[in-house]
Amino acid sequence: MGLFFCLPSLERSQAVTLKFTLKDRRDRVIYEKFLTPIARSGIASLKIPTSETFGELEMNHIYRWKFSIAYNNGDRHEEVERLDSASCDETDPNR
């Protein structure tokens, strides 16, 4: 499974943290990944692992994800987040 994000142009001189978090319906973190910023704007992809250490996402379960861009200057009002996500609770995997 992979997700795609549209990223703004980030200068190499900017101290930026990119973070993806996947949580279950009880708000427990089941996967978290820090990404390396890219210098140009564009589409970035993130592949969610399916290894034995991570396990598979289960059908009929609700998951929430958040992708955040935090500028590391200590000023939290500049943080950009995707707060809501689509639920992955489809019963038909072909949809």
HUFEN-V183096 format. One record per backbone hydrogen bond with DSSP energy under -0.5 kcal/mol. NH is the residue of the N-H (numbers start at 1). CO is the residue of the C=O. If there is no record, write none. Layout:
BEGIN
nh:NH co:CO
nh:NH co:CO
END
This chain:
BEGIN
nh:3 co:46
nh:5 co:44
nh:7 co:5
nh:7 co:42
nh:10 co:38
nh:11 co:9
nh:14 co:11
nh:16 co:14
nh:17 co:70
nh:18 co:35
nh:19 co:68
nh:20 co:33
nh:21 co:66
nh:22 co:31
nh:23 co:64
nh:24 co:28
nh:25 co:62
nh:27 co:24
nh:30 co:22
nh:31 co:22
nh:33 co:20
nh:35 co:18
nh:42 co:7
nh:44 co:5
nh:46 co:3
nh:48 co:1
nh:48 co:46
nh:49 co:47
nh:54 co:51
nh:55 co:51
nh:60 co:90
nh:61 co:58
nh:64 co:23
nh:66 co:21
nh:67 co:82
nh:68 co:19
nh:69 co:80
nh:70 co:17
nh:70 co:68
nh:71 co:69
nh:72 co:15
nh:72 co:70
nh:73 co:71
nh:76 co:74
nh:78 co:75
nh:79 co:76
nh:80 co:69
nh:82 co:67
nh:83 co:81
nh:89 co:87
nh:93 co:91
nh:95 co:92
END
